[in-house]
């Protein structure tokens, strides 16, 4: 599987003030592809995934599967053959590079009866609350040992149970789905996440022979199957990417035709604009008339982009940990910025497109983790954006998180 592993010395150079015009084709959803790649570990037959985004995180997941004994091939269309897989320890150096590593826990313990994963990594957006995952797996008969650095799960055979999540959790729902589809008996998941990528995982698992009712609702019923087979599946388009470019057009001006995505997923996007796209929405609100209040109840560090937006001249006040008040419109000015996480990176790109003058966004590897060829796509619709290399000393001095 080809792809960039995210050079730490790259930055984005953006000259603002250009309106956007043209067409952008939305890539496959990274958040769907990663658990679907993990699902391939549940069967000895090949799983073919089409429309897999060419981003760093999918490359890393492919490398992990290969190190576990499976085989991955292809680019965009990915064939995963985990028939020879047998290792169950996820390497620390790769596993800590993204949050999605945690979904390997359910898949590995379901097939092999053992799994060891490092504590999840990825964006530096606060604590990784995996207690709901682990409590649910314990209810299904798994023995869990935790340390500060790793999680180890063992089970002779998982059994169905009634799982009630305190809060909807996307990766928690995905993890328990992967564990439940071959468990002994029936599993009920209450307060399940309903995002499009969770539904897409359910569709793949169904093609593989799983029995899942209630797809798209907050109550999923899974009847465990004896074994699963291979399947071919097209990864859903990324509604978060579609929303990012829609917001970019609204903020910078112009008119974009956003293609290769489903209209019904954009309806959800509009309903969840301030939740799933909170950072991008904040960048947009810096250009809106009046005052906007944006609240974040899940990740305690999800306002890291506020400091960077303020350097550009945005008027934002953070009240406590939960609320940010944006006063607009602001006259943004280009400057040197540091990208702290994927969504913040998208927000800072949007802000730089609106700003006067030049901006340099360090830690561009964050954007590469979640957005396929953002530079190329934005350049094709008129944005003045390019990838540049910083000298190693400058890059190392501003490395926020790895």
VOSE-186082 format. One line per field, with one value per residue (C-alpha): x, y, z; residue in three letters. Coordinates in steps of 0.05 Angstrom, whole numbers, plus 5000, padded with zeros to 4 digits. Layout:
N
px: X ...
py: Y ...
pz: Z ...
resn: ALA ...
end
This chain:
402
px: 5000 5029 5026 5063 5082 5080 5147 5154 5192 5136 5093 5037 5049 4983 4972 4902 4851 4833 4762 4750 4717 4711 4699 4727 4719 4712 4755 4735 4725 4786 4741 4704 4765 4805 4755 4738 4811 4809 4747 4789 4825 4761 4764 4814 4787 4808 4770 4772 4760 4750 4755 4806 4835 4909 4926 4978 4932 4909 4981 4998 4939 4962 5032 5003 4962 5023 5064 5009 5019 4967 4980 4956 4962 4936 4928 4859 4830 4860 4860 4871 4886 4891 4888 4959 4954 4970 5007 4965 5013 5005 5074 5080 5114 5057 5000 5010 5006 4930 4867 4838 4888 4839 4790 4842 4827 4758 4778 4839 4808 4748 4789 4850 4828 4884 4902 4953 4949 4986 4946 4914 4952 4933 4913 4932 4860 4859 4848 4830 4770 4767 4734 4668 4703 4737 4675 4635 4689 4690 4615 4627 4674 4742 4795 4828 4894 4912 4975 4994 5023 4982 4917 4917 4853 4843 4782 4770 4706 4669 4595 4538 4512 4472 4519 4497 4543 4540 4552 4551 4622 4641 4703 4669 4610 4658 4701 4641 4612 4678 4678 4604 4596 4629 4612 4570 4498 4465 4494 4451 4486 4446 4463 4504 4537 4499 4550 4554 4621 4592 4535 4585 4623 4558 4545 4614 4606 4538 4570 4620 4563 4548 4477 4464 4396 4381 4435 4431 4394 4417 4402 4442 4426 4481 4472 4540 4561 4605 4653 4657 4678 4710 4674 4681 4660 4665 4684 4635 4656 4682 4626 4676 4720 4659 4640 4711 4711 4640 4661 4724 4682 4635 4692 4738 4683 4669 4629 4649 4616 4630 4627 4636 4594 4524 4472 4441 4508 4510 4443 4474 4533 4488 4456 4523 4563 4585 4601 4641 4668 4675 4745 4727 4662 4700 4744 4681 4651 4711 4683 4610 4575 4562 4577 4579 4584 4617 4617 4660 4637 4678 4753 4784 4839 4796 4805 4879 4867 4841 4911 4933 4871 4884 4953 4918 4874 4812 4771 4759 4749 4751 4708 4731 4742 4675 4658 4690 4659 4676 4668 4665 4679 4754 4807 4854 4928 4976 5029 5068 5025 5031 4979 4961 4913 4875 4812 4850 4895 4834 4810 4876 4878 4809 4831 4894 4853 4814 4873 4912 4983 5022 5015 5061 5028 5079 5064 5029 5034 4971 4931 4963 4937 4864 4858 4878 4917 4887 4940 4925 4849 4850 4901 4856 4800 4842 4874 4946 4972 5034 5074 5143 5200 5227 5299 5305 5321 5259 5215 5240 5232 5157 5137 5075 5056 5076
py: 5000 5066 5131 5183 5169 5243 5279 5322 5377 5397 5459 5492 5560 5596 5664 5688 5729 5683 5660 5587 5563 5495 5423 5380 5305 5282 5222 5160 5167 5154 5143 5088 5056 5045 5001 4967 4949 4922 4881 4844 4811 4774 4728 4682 4704 4767 4832 4883 4956 5007 5083 5078 5147 5155 5186 5171 5136 5084 5071 5059 5012 4973 4967 4943 4889 4866 4862 4819 4769 4793 4819 4885 4906 4960 5035 5065 4996 4955 4879 4853 4779 4763 4688 4679 4730 4703 4756 4795 4848 4915 4949 5010 5055 5047 5037 5103 5144 5144 5136 5081 5031 5017 4982 4928 4906 4880 4849 4812 4785 4762 4721 4700 4705 4753 4825 4875 4947 5009 5065 5103 5160 5208 5280 5314 5331 5305 5240 5178 5154 5080 5058 5046 5000 4960 4955 4928 4877 4854 4844 4800 4756 4787 4794 4862 4884 4958 4996 5068 5045 4985 4947 4871 4831 4755 4711 4638 4658 4723 4719 4766 4816 4879 4937 5006 5064 5124 5169 5151 5133 5121 5079 5044 5024 5000 4961 4924 4911 4878 4837 4818 4794 4726 4724 4668 4691 4759 4827 4889 4956 5014 5087 5066 5118 5130 5167 5149 5114 5070 5050 5036 4988 4952 4945 4915 4866 4846 4830 4787 4747 4784 4791 4863 4896 4969 4998 5074 5073 5080 5006 4953 4879 4832 4756 4723 4683 4622 4652 4708 4707 4755 4813 4871 4939 5012 5058 5114 5184 5230 5277 5313 5328 5351 5397 5425 5446 5473 5516 5538 5563 5599 5632 5650 5665 5635 5574 5501 5439 5384 5317 5243 5247 5228 5282 5246 5249 5324 5330 5300 5347 5408 5381 5365 5423 5451 5382 5343 5405 5450 5476 5491 5523 5569 5592 5608 5646 5693 5720 5724 5786 5785 5737 5661 5613 5546 5492 5429 5375 5315 5332 5378 5401 5412 5489 5488 5524 5585 5608 5602 5638 5694 5704 5720 5772 5732 5757 5694 5687 5618 5612 5554 5489 5484 5548 5595 5662 5686 5760 5773 5793 5795 5820 5761 5771 5718 5694 5632 5580 5511 5457 5419 5365 5344 5386 5446 5440 5445 5505 5541 5527 5558 5618 5627 5626 5685 5723 5780 5761 5697 5643 5585 5527 5480 5407 5395 5321 5327 5347 5290 5241 5257 5293 5262 5313 5375 5418 5391 5396 5467 5489 5461 5509 5572 5571 5594 5537 5494 5445 5469 5440 5472 5463 5406 5453 5496 5435 5400 5463 5465 5393 5393 5320 5254
pz: 5000 4978 5015 5055 5126 5141 5140 5202 5166 5119 5125 5085 5053 5038 5008 5026 4990 4933 4921 4907 4843 4810 4830 4886 4890 4962 4982 5020 5095 5137 5197 5159 5126 5189 5227 5162 5153 5224 5206 5154 5213 5231 5170 5136 5068 5030 5040 4984 5002 4947 4955 5012 5023 5011 5079 5130 5179 5129 5110 5184 5193 5132 5162 5228 5194 5156 5219 5251 5195 5145 5075 5044 4972 4927 4928 4932 4922 4979 4985 5055 5066 5140 5131 5155 5211 5280 5319 5368 5396 5361 5356 5400 5350 5299 5347 5383 5320 5315 5357 5312 5339 5395 5348 5337 5409 5392 5326 5353 5416 5376 5327 5367 5440 5456 5440 5463 5440 5463 5493 5435 5403 5347 5358 5423 5442 5513 5549 5510 5548 5531 5596 5560 5510 5565 5609 5550 5532 5605 5601 5541 5580 5565 5619 5613 5643 5638 5649 5633 5567 5543 5544 5542 5531 5534 5525 5509 5472 5476 5493 5478 5529 5540 5529 5551 5534 5581 5521 5447 5427 5355 5367 5426 5382 5328 5377 5406 5337 5317 5381 5377 5306 5322 5396 5427 5428 5420 5437 5446 5442 5472 5460 5399 5355 5290 5247 5173 5182 5237 5191 5136 5181 5195 5120 5109 5167 5140 5072 5110 5140 5205 5231 5253 5263 5278 5233 5237 5304 5376 5389 5352 5358 5337 5332 5333 5272 5274 5224 5173 5100 5052 5018 4970 4995 4974 5032 5043 5023 5078 5099 5145 5085 5045 5102 5108 5035 5039 5098 5062 5004 5051 5088 5030 4980 4912 4890 4894 4866 4916 4882 4899 4962 4983 4993 5053 5089 5079 5113 5174 5165 5170 5233 5265 5237 5304 5334 5283 5249 5309 5292 5219 5241 5288 5231 5191 5249 5251 5185 5208 5234 5309 5366 5363 5422 5408 5462 5467 5515 5493 5485 5536 5488 5427 5430 5414 5349 5387 5404 5332 5305 5355 5326 5260 5293 5310 5369 5410 5485 5518 5581 5624 5586 5550 5514 5464 5444 5374 5356 5282 5230 5241 5193 5193 5177 5152 5200 5222 5257 5287 5272 5335 5307 5244 5251 5277 5216 5170 5210 5203 5129 5122 5163 5121 5058 5086 5113 5083 5063 5073 5126 5141 5177 5210 5229 5163 5177 5218 5156 5117 5168 5152 5085 5019 4977 5008 4974 4906 4914 4939 4887 4832 4853 4857 4927 4931 4973 4969 5011 5032 5072 5134 5157 5207 5266 5255 5246 5309 5350 5337 5340 5384 5384 5352
resn: UNK UNK UNK UNK UNK UNK UNK UNK UNK UNK UNK UNK UNK UNK UNK UNK UNK UNK UNK UNK UNK UNK UNK UNK UNK UNK UNK UNK UNK UNK UNK UNK UNK UNK UNK UNK UNK UNK UNK UNK UNK UNK UNK UNK UNK UNK UNK UNK UNK UNK UNK UNK UNK UNK UNK UNK UNK UNK UNK UNK UNK UNK UNK UNK UNK UNK UNK UNK UNK UNK UNK UNK UNK UNK UNK UNK UNK UNK UNK UNK UNK UNK UNK UNK UNK UNK UNK UNK UNK UNK UNK UNK UNK UNK UNK UNK UNK UNK UNK UNK UNK UNK UNK UNK UNK UNK UNK UNK UNK UNK UNK UNK UNK UNK UNK UNK UNK UNK UNK UNK UNK UNK UNK UNK UNK UNK UNK UNK UNK UNK UNK UNK UNK UNK UNK UNK UNK UNK UNK UNK UNK UNK UNK UNK UNK UNK UNK UNK UNK UNK UNK UNK UNK UNK UNK UNK UNK UNK UNK UNK UNK UNK UNK UNK UNK UNK UNK UNK UNK UNK UNK UNK UNK UNK UNK UNK UNK UNK UNK UNK UNK UNK UNK UNK UNK UNK UNK UNK UNK UNK UNK UNK UNK UNK UNK UNK UNK UNK UNK UNK UNK UNK UNK UNK UNK UNK UNK UNK UNK UNK UNK UNK UNK UNK UNK UNK UNK UNK UNK UNK UNK UNK UNK UNK UNK UNK UNK UNK UNK UNK UNK UNK UNK UNK UNK UNK UNK UNK UNK UNK UNK UNK UNK UNK UNK UNK UNK UNK UNK UNK UNK UNK UNK UNK UNK UNK UNK UNK UNK UNK UNK UNK UNK UNK UNK UNK UNK UNK UNK UNK UNK UNK UNK UNK UNK UNK UNK UNK UNK UNK UNK UNK UNK UNK UNK UNK UNK UNK UNK UNK UNK UNK UNK UNK UNK UNK UNK UNK UNK UNK UNK UNK UNK UNK UNK UNK UNK UNK UNK UNK UNK UNK UNK UNK UNK UNK UNK UNK UNK UNK UNK UNK UNK UNK UNK UNK UNK UNK UNK UNK UNK UNK UNK UNK UNK UNK UNK UNK UNK UNK UNK UNK UNK UNK UNK UNK UNK UNK UNK UNK UNK UNK UNK UNK UNK UNK UNK UNK UNK UNK UNK UNK UNK UNK UNK UNK UNK UNK UNK UNK UNK UNK UNK UNK UNK UNK UNK UNK UNK UNK UNK UNK UNK UNK UNK UNK UNK UNK UNK UNK UNK UNK UNK UNK UNK UNK UNK UNK UNK UNK UNK UNK
end
